[in-house]
Amino acid sequence: MGQKVHPFGFRVGITEAHKSRWYAPKALYAELLVEDQKIRKFCDYRFNRKAPYAAVSDIHIERTREELKIIVKTARPGLVIGPKGSEIDALTAELQRLTGRNVSINCIEVHNADLDAKLVGESIAEQLAKRAGFRRVMKMKAEAAMSAGAKGCKIQLSGRLGGHEMSRTEDVRMGAIPLATLQANIDYALTEAQTTYGIIGVKVWVFHGLYAELAEGEIESKAAGARPRARGRH
């Protein structure tokens, strides 16, 4: 049997930073973990599941004793912030009500949505829900990622493709996808397309190159290990 490992989990603590950065005593750990999950679910529903879609690709959470800091990576920061910051103020108030903590929200812009696996997956799912031809959509998105500067891209769809009785898996690959190389910066995302004949799973892998070749990570944070980094040779 093929053994699959999550590309992000494989690299956490080696080249990738954790998406939740905080310490807690044993008695409080479970409560904070569930709270993190609630925050992610709430933000995903708020920005990605209802109009206007703000194209949020990732949410990082940091905690200090006094404050809960949420870093939102989005392709449309204008929609997250809102006119004169009204949207971000409303979101802060709702999250404070949800968690009972002092919340601050930071917004980071994703400069190219074609290079972000989560946003590519969401875009494919949206088109599949509108009954677009799956082969054409896959090929188009993979080509867009490659022309945007990716070193490799793989897109895999699973489910009742084209409304067929039997579910199957189809994929398209371009360039290199070195999944077993720890130094490879591979962005991976799984999304689901809700179609009339069932759910279609969309998996996207985007290879950006080696960590050593990349500029410093864009997540501005004072927390230890908040930036992806290349591992030195020993």
Buried (B, 14 or more C-beta within 10 A) or exposed (E): EEEEEEBBEBBEEEBBBBBBBBEEEEEEEEEBEEBBEEBBEBBEEBBBEEEEBBBBBBBBBBBEEEEBBBBBBBBBBEBBBBEEEEBBEEBBEBBBEEBEEEBBBBBBEBEEBBBBBBBBBBBBBBBBBEEEEBEEBBBBBBBBBBEBEBBBBBBBBBBBBBEEEEBEEBEBEBBBBEBEEEBBBBBBBEBBBEBEEEBBBBBBBBBBBBBEEEEEBEBEBEBEEBBBBEEEEE
